[in-house]
Amino acid sequence: MAADSAARALESSPSGQTVAWQNPDSGNSGTVTPVRTYQSGGTYCREYQQTITIGGQAGTVIRDRRQADGSWKIVS
């Protein structure tokens, strides 16, 4: 669910629009909010904030870079 929400947000959500998800079986949840889109060395990148809450503890990722095959790779 987290990966699907992140892919959807990075591909089609405008900057500032949050995509949320929740797993009803585990209770885990999260959000993905694209912040800005830019190019680095000819590669499209999206800076975003992703929060994932598992067992009541949250973690955050803030940047992705688009790969040649169209997938996204976390860079920091």
N, CA, C and O atoms as a Tripos MOL2 file, in Angstrom:
@<TRIPOS>MOLECULE
protein
  304   303    76     0     0
PROTEIN
NO_CHARGES

@<TRIPOS>ATOM
      1 N           0.8170   -1.1850    0.0000 N.3       1 MET1
      2 CA          0.0000    0.0000    0.0000 C.3       1 MET1
      3 C           0.8660    1.2580    0.0000 C.2       1 MET1
      4 O           0.5590    2.2300   -0.6900 O.2       1 MET1
      5 N           1.9370    1.2350    0.7670 N.am      2 ALA2
      6 CA          2.8310    2.3970    0.8070 C.3       2 ALA2
      7 C           3.4740    2.6220   -0.5530 C.2       2 ALA2
      8 O           3.5260    3.7550   -1.0320 O.2       2 ALA2
      9 N           3.9620    1.5610   -1.1810 N.am      3 ALA3
     10 CA          4.6140    1.6940   -2.4810 C.3       3 ALA3
     11 C           3.6380    2.1670   -3.5540 C.2       3 ALA3
     12 O           3.9860    3.0140   -4.3770 O.2       3 ALA3
     13 N           2.4250    1.6320   -3.5530 N.am      4 ASP4
     14 CA          1.4190    2.0560   -4.5310 C.3       4 ASP4
     15 C           1.0650    3.5280   -4.3570 C.2       4 ASP4
     16 O           0.9380    4.2570   -5.3400 O.2       4 ASP4
     17 N           0.9060    3.9660   -3.1160 N.am      5 SER5
     18 CA          0.5780    5.3710   -2.8550 C.3       5 SER5
     19 C           1.7190    6.2870   -3.2640 C.2       5 SER5
     20 O           1.4830    7.3570   -3.8240 O.2       5 SER5
     21 N           2.9570    5.8780   -2.9890 N.am      6 ALA6
     22 CA          4.1130    6.6900   -3.3680 C.3       6 ALA6
     23 C           4.2140    6.7990   -4.8840 C.2       6 ALA6
     24 O           4.4370    7.8880   -5.4140 O.2       6 ALA6
     25 N           4.0520    5.6880   -5.5800 N.am      7 ALA7
     26 CA          4.1230    5.7090   -7.0440 C.3       7 ALA7
     27 C           3.0310    6.6040   -7.6240 C.2       7 ALA7
     28 O           3.2930    7.3870   -8.5380 O.2       7 ALA7
     29 N           1.8230    6.4960   -7.1070 N.am      8 ARG8
     30 CA          0.7110    7.3170   -7.5870 C.3       8 ARG8
     31 C           0.9890    8.8090   -7.3460 C.2       8 ARG8
     32 O           0.7580    9.6390   -8.2250 O.2       8 ARG8
     33 N           1.4810    9.1350   -6.1610 N.am      9 ALA9
     34 CA          1.7650   10.5340   -5.8330 C.3       9 ALA9
     35 C           2.8790   11.0910   -6.7090 C.2       9 ALA9
     36 O           2.7680   12.2120   -7.2060 O.2       9 ALA9
     37 N           3.9530   10.3250   -6.9070 N.am     10 LEU10
     38 CA          5.0890   10.8130   -7.6850 C.3      10 LEU10
     39 C           4.7620   10.9520   -9.1620 C.2      10 LEU10
     40 O           5.2710   11.8560   -9.8240 O.2      10 LEU10
     41 N           3.9260   10.0780   -9.6840 N.am     11 GLU11
     42 CA          3.5840   10.1180  -11.1020 C.3      11 GLU11
     43 C           2.5240   11.1520  -11.4410 C.2      11 GLU11
     44 O           2.6050   11.7850  -12.4930 O.2      11 GLU11
     45 N           1.5320   11.3390  -10.5780 N.am     12 SER12
     46 CA          0.3870   12.1270  -11.0300 C.3      12 SER12
     47 C          -0.1180   13.2110  -10.0810 C.2      12 SER12
     48 O          -0.9920   13.9910  -10.4610 O.2      12 SER12
     49 N           0.3960   13.2800   -8.8850 N.am     13 SER13
     50 CA         -0.0950   14.3010   -7.9500 C.3      13 SER13
     51 C           0.6940   15.5970   -8.1010 C.2      13 SER13
     52 O           1.9210   15.5700   -8.1990 O.2      13 SER13
     53 N           0.0000   16.7220   -8.1200 N.am     14 PRO14
     54 CA          0.7230   17.9970   -8.1620 C.3      14 PRO14
     55 C           1.4240   18.2630   -6.8330 C.2      14 PRO14
     56 O           1.0470   17.7080   -5.8010 O.2      14 PRO14
     57 N           2.4260   19.1000   -6.8680 N.am     15 SER15
     58 CA          3.1240   19.4640   -5.6360 C.3      15 SER15
     59 C           2.1290   20.0200   -4.6250 C.2      15 SER15
     60 O           1.2560   20.8170   -4.9670 O.2      15 SER15
     61 N           2.2740   19.5900   -3.3850 N.am     16 GLY16
     62 CA          1.4060   20.0440   -2.3050 C.3      16 GLY16
     63 C           0.1820   19.1790   -2.0690 C.2      16 GLY16
     64 O          -0.5130   19.3730   -1.0720 O.2      16 GLY16
     65 N          -0.1080   18.2240   -2.9560 N.am     17 GLN17
     66 CA         -1.2870   17.3590   -2.7850 C.3      17 GLN17
     67 C          -0.8730   16.0530   -2.1170 C.2      17 GLN17
     68 O          -0.0470   15.3110   -2.6490 O.2      17 GLN17
     69 N          -1.4440   15.7770   -0.9600 N.am     18 THR18
     70 CA         -1.1020   14.5980   -0.1710 C.3      18 THR18
     71 C          -1.9330   13.3900   -0.5960 C.2      18 THR18
     72 O          -3.1420   13.4890   -0.8070 O.2      18 THR18
     73 N          -1.2580   12.2510   -0.7170 N.am     19 VAL19
     74 CA         -1.9160   10.9640   -0.9470 C.3      19 VAL19
     75 C          -1.7400   10.1600    0.3340 C.2      19 VAL19
     76 O          -0.6160    9.9470    0.7870 O.2      19 VAL19
     77 N          -2.8470    9.7130    0.9180 N.am     20 ALA20
     78 CA         -2.7990    8.9630    2.1850 C.3      20 ALA20
     79 C          -3.1790    7.5060    1.9430 C.2      20 ALA20
     80 O          -3.8880    7.1830    0.9900 O.2      20 ALA20
     81 N          -2.6960    6.6350    2.8250 N.am     21 TRP21
     82 CA         -3.0650    5.2300    2.7780 C.3      21 TRP21
     83 C          -3.1550    4.6800    4.1920 C.2      21 TRP21
     84 O          -2.5700    5.2280    5.1270 O.2      21 TRP21
     85 N          -3.8970    3.5860    4.3340 N.am     22 GLN22
     86 CA         -3.9860    2.8960    5.6240 C.3      22 GLN22
     87 C          -4.2600    1.4270    5.3580 C.2      22 GLN22
     88 O          -5.1110    1.0850    4.5380 O.2      22 GLN22
     89 N          -3.5400    0.5650    6.0520 N.am     23 ASN23
     90 CA         -3.7490   -0.8680    5.9510 C.3      23 ASN23
     91 C          -4.6770   -1.2830    7.0900 C.2      23 ASN23
     92 O          -4.2740   -1.2360    8.2520 O.2      23 ASN23
     93 N          -5.9040   -1.6860    6.7840 N.am     24 PRO24
     94 CA         -6.8480   -2.0260    7.8420 C.3      24 PRO24
     95 C          -6.4620   -3.2870    8.6090 C.2      24 PRO24
     96 O          -6.8890   -3.4730    9.7490 O.2      24 PRO24
     97 N          -5.6580   -4.1550    7.9940 N.am     25 ASP25
     98 CA         -5.2500   -5.3900    8.6770 C.3      25 ASP25
     99 C          -4.1680   -5.1440    9.7230 C.2      25 ASP25
    100 O          -4.2240   -5.6980   10.8210 O.2      25 ASP25
    101 N          -3.1810   -4.3130    9.3820 N.am     26 SER26
    102 CA         -2.0570   -4.0940   10.2930 C.3      26 SER26
    103 C          -2.1960   -2.8170   11.1170 C.2      26 SER26
    104 O          -1.5830   -2.6910   12.1770 O.2      26 SER26
    105 N          -3.0000   -1.8690   10.6320 N.am     27 GLY27
    106 CA         -3.1060   -0.5730   11.2920 C.3      27 GLY27
    107 C          -2.0250    0.3980   10.8640 C.2      27 GLY27
    108 O          -2.0330    1.5520   11.2940 O.2      27 GLY27
    109 N          -1.0790   -0.0460   10.0150 N.am     28 ASN28
    110 CA         -0.0320    0.8450    9.5170 C.3      28 ASN28
    111 C          -0.6560    1.8620    8.5670 C.2      28 ASN28
    112 O          -1.6640    1.5880    7.9150 O.2      28 ASN28
    113 N          -0.0380    3.0440    8.4990 N.am     29 SER29
    114 CA         -0.5850    4.1010    7.6550 C.3      29 SER29
    115 C           0.5300    5.0290    7.2040 C.2      29 SER29
    116 O           1.6760    4.9090    7.6380 O.2      29 SER29
    117 N           0.1740    5.9540    6.3270 N.am     30 GLY30
    118 CA          1.1640    6.9230    5.8970 C.3      30 GLY30
    119 C           0.6040    7.9120    4.9120 C.2      30 GLY30
    120 O          -0.5560    7.8360    4.5040 O.2      30 GLY30
    121 N           1.4640    8.8530    4.5350 N.am     31 THR31
    122 CA          1.1280    9.8730    3.5460 C.3      31 THR31
    123 C           2.3320   10.1180    2.6530 C.2      31 THR31
    124 O           3.4760    9.8830    3.0440 O.2      31 THR31
    125 N           2.0550   10.5940    1.4460 N.am     32 VAL32
    126 CA          3.0920   11.0160    0.5130 C.3      32 VAL32
    127 C           2.6630   12.3780   -0.0330 C.2      32 VAL32
    128 O           1.5620   12.5190   -0.5650 O.2      32 VAL32
    129 N           3.5350   13.3810    0.1020 N.am     33 THR33
    130 CA          3.2280   14.7230   -0.3870 C.3      33 THR33
    131 C           4.3780   15.2160   -1.2670 C.2      33 THR33
    132 O           5.4410   15.5520   -0.7450 O.2      33 THR33
    133 N           4.1880   15.2680   -2.6000 N.am     34 PRO34
    134 CA          5.2170   15.8550   -3.4500 C.3      34 PRO34
    135 C           5.4010   17.3370   -3.0890 C.2      34 PRO34
    136 O           4.4260   18.0580   -2.8800 O.2      34 PRO34
    137 N           6.6640   17.7790   -3.0190 N.am     35 VAL35
    138 CA          6.9640   19.1600   -2.6490 C.3      35 VAL35
    139 C           7.3760   19.9740   -3.8770 C.2      35 VAL35
    140 O           6.9100   21.0980   -4.0660 O.2      35 VAL35
    141 N           8.2560   19.3980   -4.7130 N.am     36 ARG36
    142 CA          8.6640   20.0950   -5.9320 C.3      36 ARG36
    143 C           9.2260   19.0840   -6.9270 C.2      36 ARG36
    144 O           9.6600   17.9940   -6.5540 O.2      36 ARG36
    145 N           9.2070   19.4720   -8.2020 N.am     37 THR37
    146 CA          9.7610   18.6680   -9.2940 C.3      37 THR37
    147 C          10.8980   19.4680   -9.9050 C.2      37 THR37
    148 O          10.7820   20.6810  -10.0800 O.2      37 THR37
    149 N          12.0140   18.7870  -10.2370 N.am     38 TYR38
    150 CA         13.1500   19.4800  -10.8210 C.3      38 TYR38
    151 C          13.9750   18.4880  -11.6210 C.2      38 TYR38
    152 O          13.7260   17.2840  -11.5660 O.2      38 TYR38
    153 N          14.9600   18.9890  -12.3670 N.am     39 GLN39
    154 CA         15.8730   18.1380  -13.1030 C.3      39 GLN39
    155 C          17.2630   18.2420  -12.5020 C.2      39 GLN39
    156 O          17.6970   19.3120  -12.0760 O.2      39 GLN39
    157 N          17.9530   17.1020  -12.4760 N.am     40 SER40
    158 CA         19.3290   17.0490  -12.0030 C.3      40 SER40
    159 C          20.1240   16.2120  -13.0010 C.2      40 SER40
    160 O          19.9240   15.0010  -13.0900 O.2      40 SER40
    161 N          21.0090   16.8370  -13.7390 N.am     41 GLY41
    162 CA         21.7890   16.1120  -14.7370 C.3      41 GLY41
    163 C          20.9230   15.4850  -15.8130 C.2      41 GLY41
    164 O          21.2590   14.4210  -16.3320 O.2      41 GLY41
    165 N          19.8200   16.1230  -16.1540 N.am     42 GLY42
    166 CA         18.9230   15.6040  -17.1780 C.3      42 GLY42
    167 C          17.9250   14.5690  -16.6810 C.2      42 GLY42
    168 O          17.1240   14.0600  -17.4640 O.2      42 GLY42
    169 N          17.9610   14.2530  -15.3990 N.am     43 THR43
    170 CA         17.0460   13.2790  -14.8180 C.3      43 THR43
    171 C          15.9740   14.0070  -14.0300 C.2      43 THR43
    172 O          16.2720   14.9180  -13.2580 O.2      43 THR43
    173 N          14.7220   13.6040  -14.2240 N.am     44 TYR44
    174 CA         13.6330   14.2060  -13.4630 C.3      44 TYR44
    175 C          13.6520   13.6950  -12.0300 C.2      44 TYR44
    176 O          13.8220   12.5000  -11.7880 O.2      44 TYR44
    177 N          13.4780   14.6040  -11.0890 N.am     45 CYS45
    178 CA         13.4660   14.2770   -9.6670 C.3      45 CYS45
    179 C          12.2360   14.9280   -9.0330 C.2      45 CYS45
    180 O          11.7240   15.9350   -9.5240 O.2      45 CYS45
    181 N          11.7790   14.3370   -7.9450 N.am     46 ARG46
    182 CA         10.7110   14.9510   -7.1600 C.3      46 ARG46
    183 C          11.1270   14.9350   -5.7120 C.2      46 ARG46
    184 O          11.4500   13.8830   -5.1600 O.2      46 ARG46
    185 N          11.1210   16.0750   -5.1080 N.am     47 GLU47
    186 CA         11.3230   16.1560   -3.6710 C.3      47 GLU47
    187 C           9.9440   15.9740   -3.0550 C.2      47 GLU47
    188 O           8.9640   16.5550   -3.5220 O.2      47 GLU47
    189 N           9.8740   15.1700   -2.0120 N.am     48 TYR48
    190 CA          8.5870   14.8810   -1.3950 C.3      48 TYR48
    191 C           8.7800   14.5350    0.0660 C.2      48 TYR48
    192 O           9.8970   14.2890    0.5190 O.2      48 TYR48
    193 N           7.6920   14.5180    0.7850 N.am     49 GLN49
    194 CA          7.7300   14.0640    2.1650 C.3      49 GLN49
    195 C           6.8240   12.8520    2.2680 C.2      49 GLN49
    196 O           5.6490   12.9120    1.9050 O.2      49 GLN49
    197 N           7.3670   11.7680    2.7580 N.am     50 GLN50
    198 CA          6.6000   10.5420    2.9640 C.3      50 GLN50
    199 C           6.7230   10.1570    4.4290 C.2      50 GLN50
    200 O           7.8260   10.0280    4.9590 O.2      50 GLN50
    201 N           5.6030    9.9770    5.0650 N.am     51 THR51
    202 CA          5.5930    9.5330    6.4550 C.3      51 THR51
    203 C           4.9220    8.1710    6.5090 C.2      51 THR51
    204 O           3.8360    7.9810    5.9630 O.2      51 THR51
    205 N           5.5690    7.2380    7.1620 N.am     52 ILE52
    206 CA          5.0140    5.9000    7.3480 C.3      52 ILE52
    207 C           4.9720    5.6310    8.8450 C.2      52 ILE52
    208 O           5.9770    5.7820    9.5400 O.2      52 ILE52
    209 N           3.8090    5.2350    9.3320 N.am     53 THR53
    210 CA          3.6430    4.9310   10.7480 C.3      53 THR53
    211 C           3.4030    3.4320   10.9010 C.2      53 THR53
    212 O           2.4240    2.8900   10.3880 O.2      53 THR53
    213 N           4.3110    2.7760   11.6130 N.am     54 ILE54
    214 CA          4.2360    1.3370   11.8640 C.3      54 ILE54
    215 C           4.3430    1.1290   13.3640 C.2      54 ILE54
    216 O           5.3200    1.5420   13.9890 O.2      54 ILE54
    217 N           3.3520    0.4990   13.9300 N.am     55 GLY55
    218 CA          3.3680    0.2360   15.3650 C.3      55 GLY55
    219 C           3.4560    1.5040   16.1930 C.2      55 GLY55
    220 O           4.0320    1.5020   17.2810 O.2      55 GLY55
    221 N           2.8870    2.5890   15.6820 N.am     56 GLY56
    222 CA          2.8840    3.8500   16.4180 C.3      56 GLY56
    223 C           4.1370    4.6890   16.2360 C.2      56 GLY56
    224 O           4.2140    5.7930   16.7740 O.2      56 GLY56
    225 N           5.1410    4.1860   15.4800 N.am     57 GLN57
    226 CA          6.3640    4.9550   15.2590 C.3      57 GLN57
    227 C           6.4110    5.4190   13.8080 C.2      57 GLN57
    228 O           6.1660    4.6310   12.8940 O.2      57 GLN57
    229 N           6.7230    6.6890   13.5940 N.am     58 ALA58
    230 CA          6.7360    7.2810   12.2560 C.3      58 ALA58
    231 C           8.1560    7.4640   11.7490 C.2      58 ALA58
    232 O           9.0800    7.7230   12.5200 O.2      58 ALA58
    233 N           8.3150    7.3230   10.4370 N.am     59 GLY59
    234 CA          9.5800    7.5920    9.7620 C.3      59 GLY59
    235 C           9.3030    8.4490    8.5340 C.2      59 GLY59
    236 O           8.1770    8.4730    8.0380 O.2      59 GLY59
    237 N          10.3240    9.1560    8.0360 N.am     60 THR60
    238 CA         10.1260   10.0830    6.9240 C.3      60 THR60
    239 C          11.2290    9.9290    5.8770 C.2      60 THR60
    240 O          12.3940    9.7250    6.2200 O.2      60 THR60
    241 N          10.8540   10.0290    4.5950 N.am     61 VAL61
    242 CA         11.7620   10.0620    3.4500 C.3      61 VAL61
    243 C          11.4830   11.3680    2.7260 C.2      61 VAL61
    244 O          10.3370   11.8170    2.7100 O.2      61 VAL61
    245 N          12.5090   12.0070    2.1140 N.am     62 ILE62
    246 CA         12.2330   13.3130    1.5210 C.3      62 ILE62
    247 C          12.6080   13.5160    0.0540 C.2      62 ILE62
    248 O          12.3460   14.6010   -0.4650 O.2      62 ILE62
    249 N          13.2030   12.5480   -0.6540 N.am     63 ARG63
    250 CA         13.5790   12.8300   -2.0400 C.3      63 ARG63
    251 C          13.6580   11.5590   -2.8720 C.2      63 ARG63
    252 O          14.0570   10.5090   -2.3700 O.2      63 ARG63
    253 N          13.2780   11.6510   -4.1450 N.am     64 ASP64
    254 CA         13.3430   10.5460   -5.0950 C.3      64 ASP64
    255 C          13.8900   11.0310   -6.4260 C.2      64 ASP64
    256 O          13.7490   12.2020   -6.7790 O.2      64 ASP64
    257 N          14.5060   10.1330   -7.1530 N.am     65 ARG65
    258 CA         15.0050   10.4490   -8.5020 C.3      65 ARG65
    259 C          14.4330    9.4240   -9.4670 C.2      65 ARG65
    260 O          14.4570    8.2240   -9.1940 O.2      65 ARG65
    261 N          13.9160    9.9010  -10.6020 N.am     66 ARG66
    262 CA         13.3240    9.0140  -11.6050 C.3      66 ARG66
    263 C          14.4390    8.2960  -12.3670 C.2      66 ARG66
    264 O          15.3860    8.9320  -12.8290 O.2      66 ARG66
    265 N          14.3270    6.9730  -12.4970 N.am     67 GLN67
    266 CA         15.2970    6.1500  -13.1980 C.3      67 GLN67
    267 C          14.9260    6.0420  -14.6810 C.2      67 GLN67
    268 O          13.8080    6.3830  -15.0660 O.2      67 GLN67
    269 N          15.8530    5.5730  -15.5030 N.am     68 ALA68
    270 CA         15.6310    5.4430  -16.9430 C.3      68 ALA68
    271 C          14.4490    4.5260  -17.2600 C.2      68 ALA68
    272 O          13.7720    4.7230  -18.2690 O.2      68 ALA68
    273 N          14.1940    3.5290  -16.4160 N.am     69 ASP69
    274 CA         13.0850    2.5990  -16.6680 C.3      69 ASP69
    275 C          11.7470    3.1330  -16.1680 C.2      69 ASP69
    276 O          10.7360    2.4350  -16.2500 O.2      69 ASP69
    277 N          11.7270    4.3680  -15.6470 N.am     70 GLY70
    278 CA         10.4840    4.9770  -15.1780 C.3      70 GLY70
    279 C          10.2150    4.7760  -13.7020 C.2      70 GLY70
    280 O           9.2860    5.3780  -13.1630 O.2      70 GLY70
    281 N          11.0010    3.9460  -13.0300 N.am     71 SER71
    282 CA         10.8200    3.7400  -11.5870 C.3      71 SER71
    283 C          11.4670    4.8940  -10.8330 C.2      71 SER71
    284 O          12.2020    5.6920  -11.4140 O.2      71 SER71
    285 N          11.1870    4.9770   -9.5260 N.am     72 TRP72
    286 CA         11.7420    6.0340   -8.6830 C.3      72 TRP72
    287 C          12.7060    5.4320   -7.6890 C.2      72 TRP72
    288 O          12.4550    4.3530   -7.1510 O.2      72 TRP72
    289 N          13.8140    6.1210   -7.4370 N.am     73 LYS73
    290 CA         14.8560    5.6500   -6.5140 C.3      73 LYS73
    291 C          15.0650    6.6930   -5.4270 C.2      73 LYS73
    292 O          15.2400    7.8760   -5.7200 O.2      73 LYS73
    293 N          15.0450    6.2570   -4.1820 N.am     74 ILE74
    294 CA         15.3010    7.1660   -3.0590 C.3      74 ILE74
    295 C          16.7790    7.5530   -3.0880 C.2      74 ILE74
    296 O          17.6530    6.6910   -3.1800 O.2      74 ILE74
    297 N          17.0510    8.8640   -3.0090 N.am     75 VAL75
    298 CA         18.4290    9.3440   -3.0310 C.3      75 VAL75
    299 C          18.8780    9.9590   -1.7230 C.2      75 VAL75
    300 O          20.0710   10.2200   -1.5640 O.2      75 VAL75
    301 N          17.9970   10.2010   -0.7930 N.am     76 SER76
    302 CA         18.3950   10.6390    0.5510 C.3      76 SER76
    303 C          17.2390   10.5350    1.4920 C.2      76 SER76
    304 O          17.3730   10.8580    2.6720 O.2      76 SER76
@<TRIPOS>BOND
     1     1     2 1
     2     2     3 1
     3     3     4 2
     4     3     5 am
     5     5     6 1
     6     6     7 1
     7     7     8 2
     8     7     9 am
     9     9    10 1
    10    10    11 1
    11    11    12 2
    12    11    13 am
    13    13    14 1
    14    14    15 1
    15    15    16 2
    16    15    17 am
    17    17    18 1
    18    18    19 1
    19    19    20 2
    20    19    21 am
    21    21    22 1
    22    22    23 1
    23    23    24 2
    24    23    25 am
    25    25    26 1
    26    26    27 1
    27    27    28 2
    28    27    29 am
    29    29    30 1
    30    30    31 1
    31    31    32 2
    32    31    33 am
    33    33    34 1
    34    34    35 1
    35    35    36 2
    36    35    37 am
    37    37    38 1
    38    38    39 1
    39    39    40 2
    40    39    41 am
    41    41    42 1
    42    42    43 1
    43    43    44 2
    44    43    45 am
    45    45    46 1
    46    46    47 1
    47    47    48 2
    48    47    49 am
    49    49    50 1
    50    50    51 1
    51    51    52 2
    52    51    53 am
    53    53    54 1
    54    54    55 1
    55    55    56 2
    56    55    57 am
    57    57    58 1
    58    58    59 1
    59    59    60 2
    60    59    61 am
    61    61    62 1
    62    62    63 1
    63    63    64 2
    64    63    65 am
    65    65    66 1
    66    66    67 1
    67    67    68 2
    68    67    69 am
    69    69    70 1
    70    70    71 1
    71    71    72 2
    72    71    73 am
    73    73    74 1
    74    74    75 1
    75    75    76 2
    76    75    77 am
    77    77    78 1
    78    78    79 1
    79    79    80 2
    80    79    81 am
    81    81    82 1
    82    82    83 1
    83    83    84 2
    84    83    85 am
    85    85    86 1
    86    86    87 1
    87    87    88 2
    88    87    89 am
    89    89    90 1
    90    90    91 1
    91    91    92 2
    92    91    93 am
    93    93    94 1
    94    94    95 1
    95    95    96 2
    96    95    97 am
    97    97    98 1
    98    98    99 1
    99    99   100 2
   100    99   101 am
   101   101   102 1
   102   102   103 1
   103   103   104 2
   104   103   105 am
   105   105   106 1
   106   106   107 1
   107   107   108 2
   108   107   109 am
   109   109   110 1
   110   110   111 1
   111   111   112 2
   112   111   113 am
   113   113   114 1
   114   114   115 1
   115   115   116 2
   116   115   117 am
   117   117   118 1
   118   118   119 1
   119   119   120 2
   120   119   121 am
   121   121   122 1
   122   122   123 1
   123   123   124 2
   124   123   125 am
   125   125   126 1
   126   126   127 1
   127   127   128 2
   128   127   129 am
   129   129   130 1
   130   130   131 1
   131   131   132 2
   132   131   133 am
   133   133   134 1
   134   134   135 1
   135   135   136 2
   136   135   137 am
   137   137   138 1
   138   138   139 1
   139   139   140 2
   140   139   141 am
   141   141   142 1
   142   142   143 1
   143   143   144 2
   144   143   145 am
   145   145   146 1
   146   146   147 1
   147   147   148 2
   148   147   149 am
   149   149   150 1
   150   150   151 1
   151   151   152 2
   152   151   153 am
   153   153   154 1
   154   154   155 1
   155   155   156 2
   156   155   157 am
   157   157   158 1
   158   158   159 1
   159   159   160 2
   160   159   161 am
   161   161   162 1
   162   162   163 1
   163   163   164 2
   164   163   165 am
   165   165   166 1
   166   166   167 1
   167   167   168 2
   168   167   169 am
   169   169   170 1
   170   170   171 1
   171   171   172 2
   172   171   173 am
   173   173   174 1
   174   174   175 1
   175   175   176 2
   176   175   177 am
   177   177   178 1
   178   178   179 1
   179   179   180 2
   180   179   181 am
   181   181   182 1
   182   182   183 1
   183   183   184 2
   184   183   185 am
   185   185   186 1
   186   186   187 1
   187   187   188 2
   188   187   189 am
   189   189   190 1
   190   190   191 1
   191   191   192 2
   192   191   193 am
   193   193   194 1
   194   194   195 1
   195   195   196 2
   196   195   197 am
   197   197   198 1
   198   198   199 1
   199   199   200 2
   200   199   201 am
   201   201   202 1
   202   202   203 1
   203   203   204 2
   204   203   205 am
   205   205   206 1
   206   206   207 1
   207   207   208 2
   208   207   209 am
   209   209   210 1
   210   210   211 1
   211   211   212 2
   212   211   213 am
   213   213   214 1
   214   214   215 1
   215   215   216 2
   216   215   217 am
   217   217   218 1
   218   218   219 1
   219   219   220 2
   220   219   221 am
   221   221   222 1
   222   222   223 1
   223   223   224 2
   224   223   225 am
   225   225   226 1
   226   226   227 1
   227   227   228 2
   228   227   229 am
   229   229   230 1
   230   230   231 1
   231   231   232 2
   232   231   233 am
   233   233   234 1
   234   234   235 1
   235   235   236 2
   236   235   237 am
   237   237   238 1
   238   238   239 1
   239   239   240 2
   240   239   241 am
   241   241   242 1
   242   242   243 1
   243   243   244 2
   244   243   245 am
   245   245   246 1
   246   246   247 1
   247   247   248 2
   248   247   249 am
   249   249   250 1
   250   250   251 1
   251   251   252 2
   252   251   253 am
   253   253   254 1
   254   254   255 1
   255   255   256 2
   256   255   257 am
   257   257   258 1
   258   258   259 1
   259   259   260 2
   260   259   261 am
   261   261   262 1
   262   262   263 1
   263   263   264 2
   264   263   265 am
   265   265   266 1
   266   266   267 1
   267   267   268 2
   268   267   269 am
   269   269   270 1
   270   270   271 1
   271   271   272 2
   272   271   273 am
   273   273   274 1
   274   274   275 1
   275   275   276 2
   276   275   277 am
   277   277   278 1
   278   278   279 1
   279   279   280 2
   280   279   281 am
   281   281   282 1
   282   282   283 1
   283   283   284 2
   284   283   285 am
   285   285   286 1
   286   286   287 1
   287   287   288 2
   288   287   289 am
   289   289   290 1
   290   290   291 1
   291   291   292 2
   292   291   293 am
   293   293   294 1
   294   294   295 1
   295   295   296 2
   296   295   297 am
   297   297   298 1
   298   298   299 1
   299   299   300 2
   300   299   301 am
   301   301   302 1
   302   302   303 1
   303   303   304 2
@<TRIPOS>SUBSTRUCTURE
     1 MET1         2 RESIDUE 1 A MET
     2 ALA2         6 RESIDUE 1 A ALA
     3 ALA3        10 RESIDUE 1 A ALA
     4 ASP4        14 RESIDUE 1 A ASP
     5 SER5        18 RESIDUE 1 A SER
     6 ALA6        22 RESIDUE 1 A ALA
     7 ALA7        26 RESIDUE 1 A ALA
     8 ARG8        30 RESIDUE 1 A ARG
     9 ALA9        34 RESIDUE 1 A ALA
    10 LEU10       38 RESIDUE 1 A LEU
    11 GLU11       42 RESIDUE 1 A GLU
    12 SER12       46 RESIDUE 1 A SER
    13 SER13       50 RESIDUE 1 A SER
    14 PRO14       54 RESIDUE 1 A PRO
    15 SER15       58 RESIDUE 1 A SER
    16 GLY16       62 RESIDUE 1 A GLY
    17 GLN17       66 RESIDUE 1 A GLN
    18 THR18       70 RESIDUE 1 A THR
    19 VAL19       74 RESIDUE 1 A VAL
    20 ALA20       78 RESIDUE 1 A ALA
    21 TRP21       82 RESIDUE 1 A TRP
    22 GLN22       86 RESIDUE 1 A GLN
    23 ASN23       90 RESIDUE 1 A ASN
    24 PRO24       94 RESIDUE 1 A PRO
    25 ASP25       98 RESIDUE 1 A ASP
    26 SER26      102 RESIDUE 1 A SER
    27 GLY27      106 RESIDUE 1 A GLY
    28 ASN28      110 RESIDUE 1 A ASN
    29 SER29      114 RESIDUE 1 A SER
    30 GLY30      118 RESIDUE 1 A GLY
    31 THR31      122 RESIDUE 1 A THR
    32 VAL32      126 RESIDUE 1 A VAL
    33 THR33      130 RESIDUE 1 A THR
    34 PRO34      134 RESIDUE 1 A PRO
    35 VAL35      138 RESIDUE 1 A VAL
    36 ARG36      142 RESIDUE 1 A ARG
    37 THR37      146 RESIDUE 1 A THR
    38 TYR38      150 RESIDUE 1 A TYR
    39 GLN39      154 RESIDUE 1 A GLN
    40 SER40      158 RESIDUE 1 A SER
    41 GLY41      162 RESIDUE 1 A GLY
    42 GLY42      166 RESIDUE 1 A GLY
    43 THR43      170 RESIDUE 1 A THR
    44 TYR44      174 RESIDUE 1 A TYR
    45 CYS45      178 RESIDUE 1 A CYS
    46 ARG46      182 RESIDUE 1 A ARG
    47 GLU47      186 RESIDUE 1 A GLU
    48 TYR48      190 RESIDUE 1 A TYR
    49 GLN49      194 RESIDUE 1 A GLN
    50 GLN50      198 RESIDUE 1 A GLN
    51 THR51      202 RESIDUE 1 A THR
    52 ILE52      206 RESIDUE 1 A ILE
    53 THR53      210 RESIDUE 1 A THR
    54 ILE54      214 RESIDUE 1 A ILE
    55 GLY55      218 RESIDUE 1 A GLY
    56 GLY56      222 RESIDUE 1 A GLY
    57 GLN57      226 RESIDUE 1 A GLN
    58 ALA58      230 RESIDUE 1 A ALA
    59 GLY59      234 RESIDUE 1 A GLY
    60 THR60      238 RESIDUE 1 A THR
    61 VAL61      242 RESIDUE 1 A VAL
    62 ILE62      246 RESIDUE 1 A ILE
    63 ARG63      250 RESIDUE 1 A ARG
    64 ASP64      254 RESIDUE 1 A ASP
    65 ARG65      258 RESIDUE 1 A ARG
    66 ARG66      262 RESIDUE 1 A ARG
    67 GLN67      266 RESIDUE 1 A GLN
    68 ALA68      270 RESIDUE 1 A ALA
    69 ASP69      274 RESIDUE 1 A ASP
    70 GLY70      278 RESIDUE 1 A GLY
    71 SER71      282 RESIDUE 1 A SER
    72 TRP72      286 RESIDUE 1 A TRP
    73 LYS73      290 RESIDUE 1 A LYS
    74 ILE74      294 RESIDUE 1 A ILE
    75 VAL75      298 RESIDUE 1 A VAL
    76 SER76      302 RESIDUE 1 A SER
